[in-house]
Amino acid sequence: MDSYPEFIGLGFTARSHGYWAVERAKMAENRVLGTLSRAGPGISYFVLSTCSRLEAILGGPRDSLDGVFDAVRKTLKDHVSSEPSVYKGYGLVDHVLRVFSGMESPALFEIDVASQAKASLRDSLSRGSVNKALYVFIREAIDLSIDLRRSLGLDGSTGIPELSVMAVREALGDLDGLRISIVGTGEVGRRVASYLKRLGLNSISIIGRSRTSAESLAKLLGLSSAYSLEELGSVIGASDLLFLVTSSREPIVGRHHIDGWEGVIVDLGMPRNMDPSLIPDLQGSYMWLEDLEILSTKILADLYSLLPKAEELLRIYSGRLQSIFTIERIREALRDYARLYEEIRRREIDRAIEKLGLGERDREILDLVTSSIMNKALGALGSIVERGVW
């Protein structure tokens, strides 16, 4: 029988390590996934990668987890000098609820983290990288985090795309008359453009990897200016405000794009879409995710005022998730016990048939009776355990 199943979480977060460390860790994301995919049977894993974190939750027998944990940590160590945070037991339960409810997000209480966790869980299922116990734990954590937000009276939320526009308005004031360009045609780019349009701003250009992708988004939003990345230099030159929102692992804006340019750049890339070596030259006209989080304390002051109540609710919901976690682990142990018992039961029936000279009819009766007794006993034990936990 396998040793008792365990969960352990590790990773880098902006709250604990800073955005620079998260950026370095995300450079190793594909290598981390490769390391996990080679972990072998019995190990399951869930990875959450957002603009403010790269974290993995591993599940499996205690005697197998240590080796996988060390391999992942070594992979990350090649890119980030600091050690990842590690979460176990109740600390892990508390942490995942904080993360999924948006309590540690740059845009406080954003619902996007729960949505990203759902998408990651679906991907994990399609890869076959999560077992039942880990799947139930993550799914319940997502659901409880949404309940926590509702208990605070929160329905919709402000996400990073919307916060970025709010932050620019906080820094620059009225954006009327500015020529705005958005580099990136994904979900974040669409939301930035949509929010700008809701503010009555229409002088917006969309830049995509291809002109076709840019035109598709521009048409969807009722905009007329669309360009490809090959035209980036000329578009930047004709812009006052530039949003960088691509998922590129390499910088897409270099020195030749901004020489002599006096506009403002808002970079939502993680890793950054702007060559980091050029940022000091921009003299305060560059905003990244860490700048947004600083400004958010003023912009989202009403949400920050809810944090004390959120901490109180967190204790309640953490207790619920801990109970679910405990029950699922006990169920897993009972399933292991049932498998072991089944092996012993069949072996002992065979021995009894042979020793007592019984026939096939006797075998059927013994099989039926012993199986029924064990199923009832396990069912009763499971019910007693659940009542005791709750």
N, C-alpha and C positions, 0 to 999 in steps of 0.2 A: 504494500500500500504506500502511496506517495506520502511524503511528509506534509504537514499542515500547510495549506495555501496562505501566502502572504502578499500584501501590496506594498510597494515602495515608490515614492515619487522623487524625481530629481530634475534640476534644470536651472535656467537663468531667467530672472525677471528684472524689469526696469526698477521696480520698487526696492529690490534687495541688492542688485548689482550695478544699476545704471544702464542707460540705453546703449552706451558704447559696448558694454559686455554682451548685451543681448544681440547687438549687431554682429559681433565677432562669432558668437555661438551659432547664429543663423547661417553663417558662412559654412558651418559644418553640418547643417541639417540633413543633407542627403547622405553624408557619411554615417550620421547617427542612425538614420532609417536603415541603412545597409547593415550596420552592426546588429541592430535589433532583429532584422529579418533572418540573420544567421544564428539566432540565439538557440534554436533547436526546439524539439517538442517539449510541451509542458510550460513554456514561457509565453505569456500574452502581454500585449503592450498597447498603450494609447498615447498619441503624441498631440499636443496642442501648440500650434505655432501661430502667434499673432504679432502685431507691431510692438508689443511690450513684453513678450516672453517666448521662450522655447523650453517646453517641459515635457517629460515623459513619465507615465505611470506604468510600472511593471508589475505583473502578477505571476505567481507560480510557487512551486515548493520552495521552502526556505533554503534547502541545501543546493538549489540551482540558481537562485536569484543573485547571490553574491558575485558569481563570475560574470554574469551579464551586466550587473551594475558597474563593476570595475571596468569592463570593456567600454561601456558608454561613457563613463567618466574619463577614461583615457582618450577617447576620440575627441571629446570636448576640450580636454586639457591641451591638445595640440593647437587649439585656436584661441583659447581664453586662459589667461594665467591664473585667475582666481578659481576657487572651488565652487561647484554648483551647490545650491541649497538642496537639502535632503528632507523628505517628509515621510513619517511613518505613523501608523496607528491613528490616534485622535488628531494629531497634528496634520495628517494628510486629509482627514475628513474636514477639518476646519479650513484648510487651505483651498481645497477644490470649491467649496461653497463661496469663499471670498472671491475666487477668480471668476467662477461662472456667473455670479450675481453682479459683477462689474465693480466690486468694491476696491479693486486694485488697478482699475483701468485709467488711462489718461483722461477719458471722458467718463466721469464717475457714473456708475450704475448703468452703463450702456448695455443694451440687450444683445449687441452684436457678438459679445464673447460667448454667450449661451448658444447663439446660432452657429458660430464657428465650431464650438464643441460638438454640436449635433452633426455638423458636416464631417468633422474628423471621426466621429464615432461611426457614421455610415461608411466612410472610407476604410476604417479598421475592420468593419464587418465584411466588406467586399474582399479585403485582403486575407481575411481569416486570422487576423492578428489578435483578436480579443476572444477570450473564453466567456462562458456564461456569467461567471462571478464578476469579472471585471466589467462586462457589458452592463450588468444590472447596477453595479456601483456607480458608473459614470452616468447612465441614464437617469437614475434616481437623483443624483447630485444636480443634474441639469434641471430636472423638474422642480426640485426643492428650491433651487436658486431663483427660478421664475416666481415661485410662490412667495419667497422672501421679498422680492421686488414689489409684488402686488400688496403684500402686507404693509409696505411703506407708502402705498397709494400711488405707485408708479405704474403707468401703462406703457406709453411710448418712451422713447429715450433719445438723447442727443448722442450721436456717434462721433467717431474721429473725423469723418468728412465734414459734418456740420460744425463741429468744434473748430476745425481749421479756418473756416470762413469767419466764424465769430471772433477768433483770435486776431485775424487780420483786421477786422473792423475795430477791435479794441485798440490795436496798435496804430492803425492808419486813419481811423475815423471813417467818414463817408467814402464809399468806393465808387460813387457815381462818376462817370467820365473816364474811369481807368480802363485800359485795354487789357483784358485778362486772357491768359492761355492756360489750358489744362493738358498736360502730357500724360496720357494713359486713358484707355477706353474701357477699363473694367468697371466693376461695381463701385469702387471708390471714386473714380473719375466721374461716373454718372451722377453719384450723389452730390459731389462738390458742385457740379454744373447745375443740377436741379435746385440746390439751395441758393446758389447765386441768382438763378432765374426767379425764384420766389421773392427775392429781395428787389426785383425789378431791374436786374442787370442783364443786358443782352449782348454787350460787346465781348463775346466769348468765342475763342478759337479752340478747337479740339485737335490734338496731335496724337496720332496712333502709329503703331509699327508700320502699318500700311495706310494709304489714303482711304482705302475701302472701309477699314474698321473705323476710322475717324468719321467718315461720311455717314456710316450707319448710326453712330451715337449722335452726331449732330442732327441728323434727320429726326431721330427719336425725340430729341429735346427741342426741336423747332429752331435750330441754329443753322447758319449758312456757311461758316468758316471751318474748313476741315483740311488737315495737312498730314503728310507722312513725316516720320522721324528724319528723313533725309533733308527736309526743309526746316529743321529745328532752329538752326542758326538765324535764318531770316525772320522766323516767327518770334523768337525771343527778342530780336532787335526792335520789333514793332510792338512789343508788349510792355506794360507797366507792372504787371503782377503775374507771376508764373507759379502754377501748382504742379508739383511732380508727384505722380501717383502710380507709377508702374511697379511691377513685381520683379524687375530686373535685378540680378545678383551683382551686376557691374554698374558703375556710374554711367549715366547717359548724357550728363552735362559736364563739359570740360572747359578749360580756359578759353579756347577759341570761340566758345559760344557766348561768353559774358564779358570779354575785353571791351571796356568802354561803355558797358551797359549800366544803367543806374536804377534798375527796377528792384522789386522785392521777390524773393523766392520762398515758397512754402513747400517743404520737402516731407511728404508722408511715406517715403520709401523706407523699408527695413529689409535689407541694408539700404543706406541712403542712395538716392538717384543722383545726387550731386557729388562730385569728386571732393572728398573730405579735406584734401590738402588746400583747396581754394577757399574754404569757408572763412578763414581769418581775413582774407582780402575783401570780403563783402561788407565788413564794418557795420554789423547790426542789421543788414537788409536780408538776412537769411533766418528762417524759422524751421526748426525740426520738431520732432515729437516731444522731446523734453521741454522745449519752450512752450508748446501747447499745454502740457500738463501744469506748468507753473501758472500760466494765464488762466487755466480752467478754475483755479481756486477762487478767482474773482468772478469769472463769467458764469460759473455754475455754483455760486455761493449758496443758493437755495438747496441744492442737492447735498453740498458738504454739510449743511446744517442737519441733515438726516442721519449722518454717520453714527452719532451716539445711539439712536434708536436702532439702527441697523446692527450695531454690535450686540445689543440686547436680543434682537431677533435671531442673530447668528447662533447664539448659544442654544436657542430652542431648536432651530433647524439642524444644527450640528448633532444634537442629541437624537433627532429622528433619523438622520443619515447614519449615525453610528449604530443605531438599532438595526436598520436595514442591512448595514455592512456585517454586523454580528450574525444576524439570522442567515444571511447568504453564506457566510463562512461555515456556520454549523450545518446548513443544508449540504454544502460541498463535502464536509466531513462525513455526514450521514450517507451520502451517495457512495463515498469511498468504502464506508463500513458495509453498506448493502452489497457492493460488488464483492468484497472479501467474504461476507457471509454466504453469498450465492455460490462461490467457489467451494467453500467448506461444505455447504449443504449438499450439493450434487455429489461431492466426493464421498460423504458419509452415507448417502442413499445407496451409492454403488457398492460400498463396503457392506451395508446391511443386506442388500439383495444377495450378494455373493455368499456371505457368511450364513445367512438363514435359509438360503435356497429358495428365495421368493421368486414369483413370476412377474411378468410385465404388468399385469393388473395391479399387483401389490405396489409396483414401482409408481404407477400413476396415482394411487391413493396417497402414498408417502409424499410424493412430489406436491400434490394438491394441498395436503394438510400442512406440511412444513412451510410451503410458500405463503399460504394464507396467514398462518400465525405470524411470520416475520413481517409481512406487509402491514398487518394491523398494528403490530408492535412499533414499527418505524413510523407509521402515520400518527399513532398516539404520542410517541416521543416528540415528533416534530411539532405537534400542536401544543404540547406542554412547554416546549422550549420557546415557541413564539409568544405564548401568553406570559411566560416569565420575563422575556426581554421587553415586551411592550408594557 
